[in-house]
Amino acid sequence: MKKYFSILVVVISFIPFSIKSYSQHYNTLAAQNDSLFPKSIPALLMSSNGSVIKTKKEWEKIRRPELEQLLENEIYGFVPVGNVNMSSKVIEQDDNALGGKAIRKQIKITFTNAENKMVSVALLLYLPKGLKKFPTFLGYNFNGNETIYPDPMIQSSPVLNGNNKQSGRDSLNWPVATIINAGCGVATMYYWEVAPDKEEFTTGIYPLFYKPNQVKPLPNEWGGLAAWAWGLSKAMDYLQSDKQVDAKRVIVLGHSRLGKAAIWAGAKDQRFAGVISSGSGAMGVSISKNKKGETLSAVIKRFPRWTAGNFKKYLNQDANLPFDQHMVVAMVAPRPIYISSASEDQWADPSHEYLSAYLTTEVYALYGYPKWSYQAPKIQEPIQGRVSQHIRDGKHDILPYDWNLFLTFAQRELK
């Protein structure tokens, strides 16, 4: 295998070759690793006109813009053009939170359109006290801001999804004290406040962008994943305005469906210094072709609200896609990215998440980072680097084991 790759690098470096020969590169690997490596994966370093991308400049000027337009039009949908303004106000602040170790802020972010229709979202922020430069993790929570940590001062989120709002119920997934003690900040929002996770588009931020008589997004306009990604970028707008935040070290992260949104937010918005996607699976990190568990078609059937209307034409076409999720992951380059999943989470399919990470290192290699050699992923043996990845023993969740590795990753890559 090592001999094969060394020869391949020489060929790529000196001999322009066709789409057919580039596809043959993937198909050869598929033949050698048939159980894990599906055939006919769309090439990352081949432009739409058939030219091979050989430099980071060609990637940034040619291929990356092509992929962004393709993925927006066919999967996620474009953010509609609209006259929507954003304002923010700190409504609560404590400079001695967590026993004097942290600064807690609660910010009301309001979006207003030309007709004065408004939507407000609460951003909860904990910052390490006394530090000037530190990474901050930004991500959505599933059940409300008050559920991430048992702090009685956290203002209650609205009851939108009917879930239990008990204070601190999700603190295992959000180890706030551990994050602060590691010298990092954490910022979070309740994702339903931005866009409802149900098959209707009359609440959340969608109606602020509607034209007269419009009741849902157009076929090439955003679904839930792009709407949530947009919300993360708007939170980044606030973080850039807050002088107590090191806005050059903000990592966007998410788990499960929110991991799908985080990877698209990181791909679209290059202000994010890094990306962490946990257990995101289909329409997140995982390669769709030959995927186990949650497939592309399963997402279309069960969660049509997540993607653009255009995407529905790919129902039962998983094997014939002209794109795949490694293209989304590659758009994060050269910024650091961490991909995590769990051994029992076959719905997300850890082997295909690993495959996506492996293919992405082709693009990172243009920036001088090492390209991975292909091998079956191993449980509890993290791969640390600009592209980092681990498969944890256990089920679909985000746990202290994962966070310990995320903190190491942030401190190493954003030091």
C-alpha positions in Angstrom: 0.0 0.0 0.0 2.8 2.5 0.9 4.6 1.8 -2.4 1.4 2.4 -4.3 0.8 5.8 -2.7 4.4 6.9 -3.3 4.1 6.1 -7.0 0.7 7.8 -7.2 2.1 11.1 -5.8 4.7 11.2 -8.5 2.0 10.7 -11.2 -0.2 13.5 -9.8 2.8 15.8 -9.5 4.0 15.6 -13.1 1.4 14.2 -15.4 -2.1 15.7 -16.0 -4.6 13.0 -16.1 -8.3 12.6 -17.0 -11.4 12.2 -14.9 -11.3 8.5 -15.8 -7.8 8.0 -14.4 -8.7 10.0 -11.3 -11.7 7.8 -10.7 -9.5 4.8 -11.2 -7.4 6.0 -8.3 -10.5 5.7 -6.0 -11.7 2.5 -7.7 -8.3 0.8 -7.1 -8.5 1.6 -3.4 -12.1 0.3 -3.4 -11.0 -3.0 -4.9 -8.3 -3.3 -2.2 -10.6 -2.4 0.6 -14.0 -3.5 -0.8 -15.8 -3.8 2.6 -15.1 -0.2 3.5 -14.4 1.8 0.4 -17.3 2.4 -2.0 -16.7 2.9 -5.7 -17.2 6.0 -7.8 -16.8 8.6 -5.1 -16.7 12.0 -6.7 -13.2 13.4 -7.0 -12.2 16.4 -4.8 -9.3 17.6 -6.8 -10.9 17.6 -10.3 -12.7 20.8 -11.5 -15.9 20.8 -13.4 -14.0 21.2 -16.7 -11.8 18.2 -16.0 -8.6 19.9 -14.9 -6.7 18.5 -12.0 -6.4 20.8 -9.0 -2.7 20.8 -7.9 -2.2 23.9 -5.7 -4.0 25.6 -2.8 -4.5 28.6 -5.0 -6.4 26.5 -7.6 -8.4 24.9 -4.8 -9.4 28.3 -3.4 -10.0 30.1 -6.7 -11.5 27.3 -8.7 -12.6 24.1 -7.0 -13.8 25.4 -3.6 -16.2 28.0 -5.1 -17.6 25.3 -7.5 -18.3 23.0 -4.6 -19.9 25.7 -2.5 -22.3 26.6 -5.3 -23.1 22.9 -6.1 -23.8 22.0 -2.5 -25.9 25.0 -1.8 -28.0 24.5 -4.9 -28.5 20.7 -4.6 -28.4 19.9 -0.8 -28.5 22.8 1.7 -30.2 25.6 -0.2 -29.2 29.3 -0.5 -29.9 31.8 2.2 -32.6 34.0 0.8 -31.9 37.6 0.0 -33.8 39.8 2.4 -33.7 43.1 4.4 -33.1 41.5 7.8 -31.2 43.4 10.4 -29.5 42.0 13.6 -29.1 43.7 16.9 -27.8 42.4 20.2 -28.0 43.3 23.9 -26.3 41.9 27.0 -29.3 41.3 29.3 -27.3 39.7 32.2 -23.7 39.5 33.2 -21.8 38.1 36.1 -18.0 38.6 36.3 -17.7 36.1 39.1 -19.6 33.0 37.8 -18.5 29.4 38.6 -17.0 30.4 41.9 -15.1 33.3 40.5 -13.5 31.4 37.6 -15.7 32.6 34.8 -17.6 35.5 33.2 -21.2 34.6 32.4 -23.1 36.6 29.8 -26.6 36.2 28.5 -27.2 38.0 25.2 -30.5 38.7 23.4 -29.9 38.6 19.6 -32.9 40.0 17.6 -33.5 39.8 13.9 -35.9 42.3 12.4 -37.2 42.6 8.8 -38.5 45.6 6.9 -42.1 44.9 8.1 -40.8 45.0 11.7 -41.4 41.3 12.2 -38.9 40.1 14.8 -37.3 36.8 16.1 -35.1 36.7 19.2 -32.5 34.1 20.2 -30.7 33.8 23.5 -27.0 33.3 23.4 -25.4 32.0 26.7 -21.7 32.6 27.1 -19.2 31.5 29.7 -15.6 32.9 29.3 -12.5 32.0 31.4 -11.7 34.9 33.7 -8.4 36.6 33.4 -7.3 35.3 30.0 -6.9 37.4 26.9 -6.4 34.6 24.3 -8.4 31.4 24.5 -10.5 29.2 22.2 -14.3 29.4 22.5 -16.6 26.5 21.5 -19.8 27.7 19.8 -22.7 25.3 19.3 -26.4 24.7 19.6 -28.0 22.8 22.5 -30.9 20.5 22.0 -33.2 21.4 24.9 -32.7 25.0 26.1 -29.8 27.0 27.6 -30.7 26.2 31.2 -30.2 22.5 30.5 -26.5 22.7 29.8 -25.4 23.6 33.3 -27.1 23.7 36.8 -26.7 27.4 37.2 -29.9 29.0 38.6 -29.1 32.3 36.9 -29.5 30.9 33.4 -32.7 32.3 32.0 -35.2 29.7 30.8 -35.6 29.1 27.1 -39.1 28.9 25.6 -40.8 25.5 25.5 -40.7 24.8 21.8 -40.0 21.1 21.3 -41.9 20.0 24.4 -38.7 18.5 26.0 -37.9 18.5 29.7 -36.3 21.9 30.6 -34.8 20.7 33.9 -31.8 22.8 34.9 -28.5 21.0 34.1 -30.2 17.9 32.6 -27.7 17.9 29.7 -24.6 18.9 31.7 -22.8 15.6 30.9 -22.8 16.7 27.3 -21.7 20.3 28.2 -19.0 20.0 30.9 -18.9 23.8 31.4 -16.6 23.8 34.5 -14.1 21.5 32.8 -14.1 23.7 29.7 -13.4 26.8 31.7 -10.7 25.1 33.8 -9.0 24.2 30.6 -8.8 27.9 29.7 -11.6 27.8 27.0 -14.9 29.5 26.6 -18.3 28.1 25.7 -21.2 29.7 23.8 -24.5 28.1 23.1 -28.0 28.7 21.8 -31.2 26.6 21.7 -31.5 25.6 18.1 -35.4 25.6 18.0 -35.3 29.4 18.6 -33.6 29.9 15.2 -35.6 27.4 13.2 -38.1 24.8 14.3 -37.2 21.2 13.9 -40.5 20.1 12.4 -42.2 20.1 9.0 -43.4 23.7 9.0 -41.8 26.9 8.0 -44.1 29.5 9.6 -42.0 30.2 12.7 -38.3 30.9 13.4 -36.3 33.0 11.1 -37.9 31.7 7.8 -40.8 34.1 7.6 -38.5 37.1 8.0 -37.2 36.5 4.5 -40.5 35.6 2.7 -41.9 37.6 -0.2 -45.6 38.4 -0.2 -47.8 35.3 -0.1 -44.8 33.0 0.4 -45.3 30.3 3.0 -42.2 28.1 2.7 -38.7 28.4 1.2 -38.2 28.0 -2.6 -36.8 24.7 -3.9 -33.2 26.1 -3.9 -33.5 28.0 -0.6 -32.5 26.8 2.8 -33.7 23.9 4.8 -33.1 23.5 8.5 -29.4 22.6 8.3 -28.6 25.8 6.4 -30.9 27.9 8.6 -29.1 26.6 11.8 -25.7 27.2 10.1 -26.8 30.8 9.4 -27.7 31.2 13.0 -24.2 30.1 14.0 -22.7 32.6 11.7 -24.9 35.3 13.3 -23.7 34.3 16.7 -20.2 34.7 15.3 -21.2 38.2 14.3 -21.9 38.9 18.0 -18.7 37.2 19.3 -16.7 39.4 16.9 -18.2 42.5 18.5 -17.5 41.3 22.1 -14.1 42.6 23.2 -13.9 40.0 26.0 -14.0 37.2 23.4 -11.0 36.1 21.3 -13.0 36.0 18.0 -10.0 34.6 16.1 -10.2 31.3 18.1 -13.9 30.3 17.8 -14.6 26.7 17.1 -18.0 25.7 15.8 -19.2 22.4 17.0 -22.3 20.2 17.1 -23.6 16.7 17.8 -25.9 14.5 15.6 -28.2 16.7 13.5 -26.5 19.8 15.0 -23.2 18.3 13.9 -24.6 18.3 10.4 -25.3 22.0 10.8 -21.9 22.7 12.4 -20.0 21.2 9.5 -21.9 23.3 7.0 -21.5 26.4 9.1 -17.7 25.8 9.2 -17.6 25.1 5.5 -19.5 28.3 4.6 -18.1 30.7 7.2 -14.3 30.9 7.2 -14.3 33.1 10.2 -14.6 30.0 12.3 -11.1 28.9 13.4 -12.0 25.3 13.6 -14.8 22.8 13.3 -15.9 19.8 15.5 -18.6 17.4 14.2 -19.7 14.6 16.5 -21.8 11.7 15.3 -23.2 13.7 12.3 -23.5 10.8 9.9 -25.5 11.2 6.7 -25.6 14.8 5.4 -22.9 15.6 8.0 -19.5 14.0 7.6 -20.2 10.5 6.5 -19.8 9.4 2.8 -23.3 8.6 1.4 -22.4 5.9 -1.1 -22.8 2.3 0.3 -23.5 3.9 3.7 -25.0 1.8 6.6 -27.6 3.0 9.0 -29.0 6.5 8.2 -28.7 6.9 4.4 -29.2 9.9 2.3 -32.6 8.6 1.2 -33.5 8.0 4.8 -32.9 11.7 5.6 -35.0 12.8 2.6 -37.9 10.6 3.7 -37.8 11.3 7.4 -36.5 14.8 7.6 -37.3 16.6 4.3 -37.2 19.9 6.3 -33.5 19.7 6.8 -32.5 20.2 3.2 -33.5 22.3 0.2 -36.4 21.2 -1.9 -34.0 20.5 -4.8 -32.5 17.7 -2.8 -35.6 15.5 -2.9 -34.8 14.5 -6.5 -31.9 12.4 -5.1 -34.3 10.0 -3.3 -33.0 6.4 -3.9 -30.1 7.8 -5.9 -27.4 7.4 -3.2 -25.2 5.4 -5.5 -25.4 7.9 -8.3 -24.7 11.2 -6.5 -22.5 13.7 -8.3 -21.3 14.9 -4.9 -20.7 13.5 -1.5 -20.0 14.7 2.1 -16.2 14.7 1.9 -16.6 17.8 -0.3 -18.3 19.6 2.6 -15.6 18.5 5.0 -12.8 19.6 2.5 -14.3 23.1 2.4 -13.1 23.6 6.0 -9.4 23.3 4.9 -6.9 24.5 5.9 -8.5 25.1 9.2 -8.4 22.3 11.8 -11.3 19.9 11.9 -12.2 17.1 14.4 -14.5 14.3 13.5 -15.8 12.0 16.2 -18.3 9.1 16.5 -19.1 6.0 18.5 -18.5 2.3 17.8 -22.1 1.3 18.4 -23.5 4.3 16.4 -24.0 2.4 13.1 -26.7 4.9 12.2 -24.0 7.5 11.8 -21.6 4.8 10.3 -18.2 5.5 11.9 -16.3 3.7 9.1 -17.8 6.1 6.5 -17.0 9.1 8.6 -13.4 7.9 8.8 -13.4 7.5 5.0 -14.6 11.1 4.6 -11.8 12.3 6.8 -9.3 10.2 4.9 -10.3 11.6 1.5 -10.3 15.2 2.9 -6.6 15.0 3.7 -6.0 15.2 -0.1 -7.0 18.9 0.2 -5.1 19.5 3.4 -2.0 18.1 1.7 -2.1 21.1 -0.6 -1.4 23.2 2.4 1.5 21.1 3.6 -0.4 18.9 6.1 0.2 15.1 6.0 -2.1 13.0 3.8 -3.4 9.9 5.6 -2.7 6.4 4.4 -5.8 4.3 4.2 -6.5 1.7 6.9 -9.5 0.5 8.8 -10.3 2.9 11.7 -9.5 1.7 15.2 -11.7 2.2 18.3 -10.3 4.3 21.1 -7.1 5.2 19.1 -7.5 8.9 18.2 -5.8 10.3 15.2 -4.4 13.7 16.1 -3.5 16.4 13.6 -4.9 19.2 11.5 -7.6 16.6 10.6 -8.3 14.7 13.8 -10.7 11.8 14.3 -11.7 9.3 16.9 -14.2 6.5 17.4 -15.2 6.1 21.0 -16.5 2.9 22.5 -20.2 3.2 23.1 -23.3 4.8 21.7 -24.5 7.9 20.0 -23.7 10.7 22.4 -21.2 13.4 23.2 -19.4 12.5 26.5 -16.4 13.6 28.7 -14.1 11.3 26.8 -15.0 13.3 23.6 -14.6 16.6 25.3 -11.2 15.8 26.7 -10.0 15.2 23.2 -11.8 18.3 21.8 -10.0 20.4 24.5 -6.6 18.9 23.6 -7.4 19.6 19.9 -8.3 23.2 20.5 -5.3 23.9 22.7 -3.0 22.3 20.2 -4.3 23.7 17.0 -5.4 27.2 18.2 -2.6 27.9 20.7 
